[in-house]
Amino acid sequence: MRALAGVVVAAGFALAGCAGGATPATTPAASGAASTAAVKVVASTNVWGDIAQQIGGDAVAVTSIIDDPTKDPHEYQANSRTQLALSEARVVIENGGGYDDFVPTMLSSAKNTDAAVLNAVEISGHQAQGGELNEHVWYDYASVRKVAEAIRDALTTAEPARADTFATNTRTFEQGLDKLDASVADLHGKYAGKGVLVTEPVPLYLTDAVGLVNRTPEEFTKAIEDGSDVPPAVLNETVALVTGHEVAVLAYNEQTSGPQTEKVLNAAQSANVPVLPVQETLPAGKDYFSWQTGIVNALGEALAK
């Protein structure tokens, strides 16, 4: 598990962080006349921000802290604008599970004790397995459903007059999840038992739901997650999984890469093993459903080869 790094500048305190980063991006609903009455929502990433927007509609003004699909989210640097947004939020959505620990720290510094704080991992109910927690719960559609309902409830508390709107929007959102579940069930019926290799555990909730067997060596996963070098023997073992066609697909996190994951990627491409690109934040121009539908469809196409 790799936590997102955050640094607050000109805000009275600092968090440990790395170079790089982005500034909060406010969705269109946060501009114009609607913003004067909208419920201010801050989400740690644009995945949860988009879901909040779909449920809240024009009754919310959403700020997504991490929203740049071209950058490694683990190198994000928070700043004074982030703290300002958190100080004014009525609903805060953090991923949790150690992924975005800068959010509660900054929220505390902003002295905002009135905001409803939703922790997606806690809401999901997922626990650590073998000492490790896969915090990427936005790839688990049952967990997303729970978070969506928690967002509905928090918005209803904040703006009771719009309760019917939030309920209707949530039902529509859940119909989208039903379609994703049906697609996953179809893939499970066709491809359960096939092997998958992942450069990071980002998509494992999805691949598990399809019934794929994760053949990634634990030492490889741990090293990549810890940001340390993969032992040469383990790297060779990992590469052999694709060169030996022991896996049907490589799931490759496009937002975090390095020489060792690129070596695995190059080996897969040379061996004609299908590669499934995955991400941790929404790609430009995508909402949650167009993003996830594209990934599920691409996984099906890869497994069919």
VEXDREN-2710 file (C-alpha; in Angstrom, 1 decimal):
% VEXDREN-2710
k/r/px/py/pz
1/MET/0.0/0.0/0.0
2/ARG/1.4/3.4/-1.0
3/ALA/-0.1/6.5/0.7
4/LEU/-0.5/9.7/-1.3
5/ALA/2.1/12.2/-0.2
6/GLY/0.9/15.7/0.7
7/VAL/2.6/19.0/1.5
8/VAL/0.7/22.0/2.7
9/VAL/2.4/25.3/1.8
10/ALA/1.6/28.7/3.5
11/ALA/-0.9/27.0/5.7
12/GLY/0.9/26.8/9.0
13/PHE/2.1/23.2/8.9
14/ALA/3.6/20.6/6.6
15/LEU/3.2/17.0/5.7
16/ALA/5.9/14.8/4.3
17/GLY/5.8/14.7/0.5
18/CYS/7.5/14.2/-2.9
19/ALA/7.9/16.5/-5.8
20/GLY/5.1/17.2/-8.2
21/GLY/1.4/17.7/-7.7
22/ALA/-1.7/19.5/-8.8
23/THR/-4.2/22.0/-7.5
24/PRO/-7.8/21.3/-6.6
25/ALA/-10.2/21.3/-9.6
26/THR/-13.7/22.4/-9.1
27/THR/-16.4/20.8/-11.2
28/PRO/-18.6/22.9/-13.4
29/ALA/-21.4/22.7/-10.8
30/ALA/-19.2/24.8/-8.5
31/SER/-19.3/27.8/-10.7
32/GLY/-22.0/30.3/-11.5
33/ALA/-25.2/30.9/-9.6
34/ALA/-25.6/27.4/-8.4
35/SER/-22.5/27.7/-6.2
36/THR/-24.2/30.2/-3.9
37/ALA/-26.6/27.6/-2.6
38/ALA/-24.7/24.4/-3.4
39/VAL/-23.5/22.0/-0.8
40/LYS/-19.7/22.2/-0.8
41/VAL/-18.1/18.7/-1.2
42/VAL/-14.4/18.0/-1.2
43/ALA/-13.2/14.6/-2.4
44/SER/-9.6/13.4/-2.2
45/THR/-9.6/12.2/-5.8
46/ASN/-11.8/12.9/-8.8
47/VAL/-13.1/9.3/-8.7
48/TRP/-15.1/10.0/-5.6
49/GLY/-15.6/13.6/-6.7
50/ASP/-17.4/12.4/-9.9
51/ILE/-19.6/10.0/-8.0
52/ALA/-20.6/12.8/-5.6
53/GLN/-21.4/15.0/-8.6
54/GLN/-23.6/12.4/-10.1
55/ILE/-25.5/11.9/-6.9
56/GLY/-25.7/15.6/-6.0
57/GLY/-26.3/17.1/-9.4
58/ASP/-26.6/20.9/-9.4
59/ALA/-27.2/20.9/-5.7
60/VAL/-23.5/20.3/-5.0
61/ALA/-20.2/22.1/-5.7
62/VAL/-17.5/19.5/-5.8
63/THR/-13.8/20.0/-5.5
64/SER/-11.6/17.1/-6.3
65/ILE/-8.1/17.4/-4.8
66/ILE/-6.3/15.0/-7.0
67/ASP/-7.5/15.1/-10.6
68/ASP/-4.5/14.9/-13.0
69/PRO/-4.5/11.6/-14.9
70/THR/-1.0/12.3/-16.3
71/LYS/0.7/12.3/-12.9
72/ASP/1.4/9.7/-10.2
73/PRO/-1.2/10.4/-7.5
74/HIS/1.3/9.2/-4.9
75/GLU/3.4/12.3/-5.7
76/TYR/0.6/14.8/-5.1
77/GLN/1.4/17.9/-3.1
78/ALA/-1.4/19.5/-1.3
79/ASN/-1.4/23.3/-0.8
80/SER/-3.2/26.2/0.8
81/ARG/-6.0/26.1/-1.8
82/THR/-6.7/22.5/-0.7
83/GLN/-6.9/23.5/2.9
84/LEU/-9.2/26.4/2.1
85/ALA/-11.6/24.0/0.2
86/LEU/-11.5/21.6/3.2
87/SER/-12.2/24.4/5.6
88/GLU/-15.4/25.3/3.8
89/ALA/-16.6/21.8/3.0
90/ARG/-19.8/20.4/4.4
91/VAL/-19.1/16.9/3.1
92/VAL/-15.6/15.4/2.7
93/ILE/-14.9/12.1/1.0
94/GLU/-11.6/10.5/1.6
95/ASN/-10.5/7.1/0.3
96/GLY/-8.9/5.9/3.5
97/GLY/-6.9/2.8/4.1
98/GLY/-3.7/4.9/4.3
99/TYR/-4.2/6.2/0.7
100/ASP/-4.8/9.8/1.5
101/ASP/-3.8/10.5/5.1
102/PHE/-3.2/14.1/4.3
103/VAL/-7.0/14.7/4.2
104/PRO/-7.8/14.2/7.9
105/THR/-4.6/16.0/8.9
106/MET/-5.5/19.1/6.8
107/LEU/-9.1/18.9/7.8
108/SER/-8.0/19.1/11.5
109/SER/-5.7/22.0/10.8
110/ALA/-8.5/23.8/9.0
111/LYS/-10.6/23.4/12.2
112/ASN/-13.6/22.2/10.3
113/THR/-15.3/20.0/12.8
114/ASP/-18.8/20.3/11.2
115/ALA/-18.2/18.5/7.9
116/ALA/-19.5/15.0/7.4
117/VAL/-16.4/12.9/6.7
118/LEU/-16.9/9.7/4.6
119/ASN/-14.1/7.2/4.5
120/ALA/-14.6/4.9/1.5
121/VAL/-12.5/2.0/2.8
122/GLU/-14.2/2.0/6.2
123/ILE/-17.6/2.2/4.5
124/SER/-16.6/-0.7/2.2
125/GLY/-15.9/-3.0/5.2
126/HIS/-12.7/-4.4/3.6
127/GLN/-10.0/-5.6/6.0
128/ALA/-6.4/-6.3/5.6
129/GLN/-5.6/-9.7/4.2
130/GLY/-2.2/-11.2/5.2
131/GLY/-1.2/-7.9/6.7
132/GLU/-2.0/-6.0/3.5
133/LEU/-5.1/-3.9/2.7
134/ASN/-6.0/-3.2/-1.0
135/GLU/-7.3/0.3/-0.6
136/HIS/-8.3/0.7/-4.3
137/VAL/-11.9/0.1/-3.5
138/TRP/-13.3/2.1/-6.5
139/TYR/-12.6/-1.1/-8.5
140/ASP/-15.0/-3.0/-6.2
141/TYR/-18.5/-2.1/-7.4
142/ALA/-20.2/-3.4/-4.2
143/SER/-18.0/-1.0/-2.2
144/VAL/-18.8/1.9/-4.6
145/ARG/-22.5/1.2/-4.1
146/LYS/-22.1/1.5/-0.3
147/VAL/-20.1/4.8/-0.7
148/ALA/-22.7/6.2/-3.1
149/GLU/-25.5/5.5/-0.5
150/ALA/-23.4/7.1/2.2
151/ILE/-22.9/10.2/0.0
152/ARG/-26.7/10.3/-0.6
153/ASP/-27.3/10.2/3.1
154/ALA/-24.7/12.9/3.9
155/LEU/-26.1/15.2/1.3
156/THR/-29.6/14.6/2.5
157/THR/-28.6/15.6/6.0
158/ALA/-26.8/18.7/4.6
159/GLU/-29.7/19.7/2.3
160/PRO/-32.9/17.9/3.4
161/ALA/-35.0/19.9/0.8
162/ARG/-33.2/18.1/-2.0
163/ALA/-33.6/14.6/-0.5
164/ASP/-35.8/13.3/-3.4
165/THR/-33.2/14.5/-5.9
166/PHE/-30.4/12.8/-4.1
167/ALA/-32.4/9.6/-3.9
168/THR/-33.4/9.6/-7.5
169/ASN/-29.8/10.3/-8.6
170/THR/-28.5/7.5/-6.4
171/ARG/-31.0/5.0/-8.0
172/THR/-29.8/6.1/-11.4
173/PHE/-26.2/5.7/-10.3
174/GLU/-26.9/2.2/-9.0
175/GLN/-28.5/1.2/-12.3
176/GLY/-25.1/1.9/-13.8
177/LEU/-23.4/-0.3/-11.3
178/ASP/-25.9/-3.0/-12.1
179/LYS/-24.8/-2.9/-15.7
180/LEU/-21.1/-3.2/-14.6
181/ASP/-22.0/-6.1/-12.4
182/ALA/-23.7/-7.9/-15.3
183/SER/-20.7/-7.4/-17.5
184/VAL/-18.4/-8.7/-14.8
185/ALA/-20.6/-11.7/-14.3
186/ASP/-20.5/-12.5/-18.0
187/LEU/-16.7/-12.3/-18.0
188/HIS/-16.6/-14.6/-14.9
189/GLY/-18.7/-17.2/-16.7
190/LYS/-16.3/-17.2/-19.7
191/TYR/-12.8/-16.7/-18.2
192/ALA/-12.8/-17.6/-14.5
193/GLY/-9.5/-19.4/-13.6
194/LYS/-7.3/-17.7/-16.1
195/GLY/-4.1/-16.0/-14.7
196/VAL/-3.5/-12.3/-14.4
197/LEU/-0.3/-10.4/-13.6
198/VAL/-0.5/-6.9/-12.1
199/THR/2.2/-4.2/-11.7
200/GLU/0.3/-3.0/-8.7
201/PRO/-2.8/-4.3/-6.9
202/VAL/-4.9/-1.4/-8.2
203/PRO/-7.4/-3.5/-10.2
204/LEU/-7.5/-6.7/-8.1
205/TYR/-11.0/-6.2/-6.8
206/LEU/-12.2/-6.3/-10.5
207/THR/-10.0/-9.2/-11.6
208/ASP/-11.0/-11.2/-8.5
209/ALA/-14.7/-10.6/-9.4
210/VAL/-14.0/-11.9/-12.9
211/GLY/-12.5/-15.0/-11.3
212/LEU/-9.0/-14.4/-12.5
213/VAL/-6.1/-15.9/-10.5
214/ASN/-3.5/-13.4/-9.5
215/ARG/-0.1/-15.0/-10.2
216/THR/2.0/-11.9/-9.3
217/PRO/4.8/-12.9/-6.9
218/GLU/4.1/-11.3/-3.5
219/GLU/7.7/-10.0/-3.3
220/PHE/7.2/-8.2/-6.6
221/THR/4.0/-6.5/-5.4
222/LYS/5.5/-5.6/-2.0
223/ALA/8.6/-4.0/-3.5
224/ILE/6.6/-1.9/-6.0
225/GLU/4.1/-0.8/-3.4
226/ASP/7.0/0.1/-1.0
227/GLY/8.8/1.9/-3.7
228/SER/11.9/-0.3/-3.3
229/ASP/13.9/-2.3/-5.8
230/VAL/12.5/-5.7/-6.8
231/PRO/15.1/-8.5/-6.1
232/PRO/16.6/-9.6/-9.4
233/ALA/15.4/-13.2/-9.0
234/VAL/11.9/-12.0/-8.3
235/LEU/11.9/-9.7/-11.3
236/ASN/13.1/-12.6/-13.5
237/GLU/10.3/-14.8/-12.1
238/THR/7.8/-12.1/-12.9
239/VAL/9.0/-11.6/-16.4
240/ALA/8.9/-15.3/-16.9
241/LEU/5.2/-15.3/-16.3
242/VAL/4.6/-13.4/-19.4
243/THR/7.3/-14.8/-21.6
244/GLY/6.1/-18.3/-20.6
245/HIS/2.4/-17.3/-21.3
246/GLU/1.4/-18.4/-17.8
247/VAL/-0.9/-15.4/-17.6
248/ALA/-3.7/-14.3/-19.9
249/VAL/-3.3/-10.6/-19.3
250/LEU/-1.0/-8.0/-17.7
251/ALA/-2.8/-5.2/-15.8
252/TYR/-0.5/-2.2/-16.0
253/ASN/-0.9/0.9/-13.8
254/GLU/-0.3/3.7/-16.3
255/GLN/0.0/6.4/-13.6
256/THR/2.9/4.8/-11.7
257/SER/5.8/3.3/-13.6
258/GLY/9.5/2.7/-13.3
259/PRO/12.3/0.7/-14.9
260/GLN/11.1/-2.6/-13.3
261/THR/7.5/-2.4/-14.2
262/GLU/8.4/-1.1/-17.7
263/LYS/10.6/-4.2/-18.1
264/VAL/7.6/-6.4/-17.3
265/LEU/5.5/-4.3/-19.7
266/ASN/8.0/-4.6/-22.5
267/ALA/8.3/-8.4/-22.0
268/ALA/4.5/-8.7/-22.2
269/GLN/4.4/-6.7/-25.4
270/SER/7.2/-8.8/-26.9
271/ALA/5.4/-12.0/-26.0
272/ASN/2.1/-10.8/-27.3
273/VAL/0.5/-11.0/-23.9
274/PRO/-2.4/-8.6/-23.8
275/VAL/-1.9/-5.5/-21.7
276/LEU/-4.8/-3.9/-19.8
277/PRO/-4.0/-0.3/-18.9
278/VAL/-5.5/0.8/-15.5
279/GLN/-5.5/4.1/-13.6
280/GLU/-6.1/5.5/-10.2
281/THR/-7.9/8.7/-11.2
282/LEU/-10.4/9.5/-13.9
283/PRO/-8.8/10.0/-17.4
284/ALA/-9.6/13.3/-19.0
285/GLY/-13.1/13.5/-20.4
286/LYS/-14.4/10.4/-18.5
287/ASP/-16.9/10.0/-15.8
288/TYR/-16.9/7.0/-13.5
289/PHE/-19.1/4.8/-15.7
290/SER/-17.4/5.5/-19.1
291/TRP/-14.1/4.9/-17.4
292/GLN/-15.0/1.6/-15.7
293/THR/-17.1/0.4/-18.6
294/GLY/-14.1/0.9/-20.9
295/ILE/-11.8/-1.0/-18.5
296/VAL/-14.2/-4.0/-18.2
297/ASN/-14.7/-4.1/-22.0
298/ALA/-10.9/-3.9/-22.6
299/LEU/-10.4/-6.7/-20.1
300/GLY/-12.9/-8.9/-21.9
301/GLU/-11.2/-8.2/-25.2
302/ALA/-7.8/-9.1/-23.7
303/LEU/-9.1/-12.3/-22.3
304/ALA/-10.7/-13.3/-25.5
305/LYS/-7.4/-13.2/-27.4
END
